[in-house]
Amino acid sequence: MLISYREALNQAMREEMRRDDRVFLIGEEVGYYQGAFKVSKGFVEEFGQGRVLDTPITEAGFTGLAVGAAMAGLRPIVELMTFNFGILAMDQIVNNAAKIRYMSGGQLSVPLVIRGPGSAAHQLGAQHSQSLEAWFCHVPGLKVVAPATPHDAKGLLKSAIRDPNPIIFIEAQLLYSTKGEVEDGEYTIPIGQAEVKRQGDTVTIVAYSKMLLLALEVAEELASEGIHAEVVDPRTLKPLDLETIVQSVKKTGRLVIVEEGWRFAGLGAQIADSVYAQAFDYLDAQIVRVTGEDVPMPYARPLEDAAIPDRVRVRAAVNRVLHRG
Amino acid sequence: MHLVDADRKFMGGYAIVGGHLPLATGLAFAVTYQKRDRVVLCFFGEGAVPSGQAHEAFNLAALWKLPVIFICENNRYAMGTPITRGIALYADLADKARAHGIQAETVDGMDVLAVRALMQRVVNKVRTDPQPYFIEAVTYRFMGHSMADPAHGHYRTKEEVDAERKKDPLVLLRQTILEQRVGTDADLKRLEHEVGEIVAAAVKFADESPFPDPSALEEDVYTE
């Protein structure tokens, strides 16, 4: 079945809300507006206002409310209109959701999904274009998921909703309308499993969320030039499936990591460190990272383009690890 | 801080001022969602009242008529900052909740019987007619803010602390019991002895309990 990323998320939540009464959706405009990006289309009509809760624009308040509801045994899904606004809820996410199980010696759990789009879309400006996954990955107690395809989005969101831990589920505005094949019927994808999205043996490219689409595009171009890139999508950023990445690196000996987030202390730095620790002797070249630039996202189109990884930069990185001029 | 007894529905003490008011509101949301006959009691000091998270919680609780009783123990000092230097409208904290449409009352937090009567009435009200409620209990902190803070310090005088100590709720309740002949001095001494033994046993239990083994370091970061 060919569906959009948006529809995949919609199906995942709808199926889980039908399956489990404890699951409810809360956030800004999730009800009558049908979601700022129409992900919850039809939900308030099917599940009613009791399970599809429009909130005021108070991220700390409603995220904290969801954490409390999860502590009491419910299974909230918090929709952040974008993860930029999640910054207002960071106290609840970092100090409460991530730690309550540990602080209570396992007496309390926080089965919670916080989802919404991260990363840049087109010219939304500095406060609406951030890739903050490294922030969340840094915090013990959180799991972080960032699927790139409709198939992965659906299977991983269903797993996230069933998971007994707090999950940060990062989507992307530019992915919502992308389409892909999705299995018919019920399926889930385990959290913590990477997938090789394209086989190859010359170079490994690790990329996630919408950067995966960029990596696949470049891999296609390179194939016609005789360079066979293997593209690995971690899909889950924490816990990271390092084994699949290392296996690929052992085969290719070369690694390029593509991420949209800021370069300094970005997630790719962690992946590179882990790969160096486990596969240093297999590497034929230094690992090269392609990242967003360390600037607030500019509004002007040429500057925004300059701040985000593109084909040219990914190709240049591949050339570097292949020692090609 | 961080004490929890989930079996007794003591849902924890939290160390971020104001950050647990949304949690309590969420627990109350779950009560409503699961149609349970429960109320949530949420304690905090007056230092939490001006925080943004408190007001976000007040608004959501009022908006959705959630059965949570916000209990502000106003001891007049947020660590070392007196309320008069921390809250613009400090004279009536209950007004902060009323501004969100929450019923609110102020009680003498040093008067045990007054607090008891108020709580019985408010808990019954919230149980039968779910809605948030705000109680300001005016009290005082006899000790320092923490182990590192002496009983007074640079921010208040010994005379002030000594004067407040005369209103110690345990001292006042003792007087009331004797005056109204509810109990004798011997009864009270026996009670104090019993309570002392319970506390001593708890301290002994804590002292004698082993520290966790370092191998437990990563337990309960995640659950299966």
Interface residues (C-beta under 8 A of the other chain):
Chain A: F24 G50 T55 P56 T58 A60 G61 F62 T63 G64 L65 A66 V67 G68 A69 A70 M71 A72 G73 L74 D91 Q92 N95 N96 I100 R101 Y102 M103 S104 G105 G106 Q107 L108 S109 P140 G141 K143 P164 N165
Chain B: H2 V4 D5 A6 D7 M11 G12 Y14 A15 I16 G19 H20 L21 P22 L23 A24 T25 G26 L27 A28 F29 A30 V31 Y33 Q34 G52 Q53 E56 A57 N59 L60 L63 E219 D220 V221 Y222 T223 E224
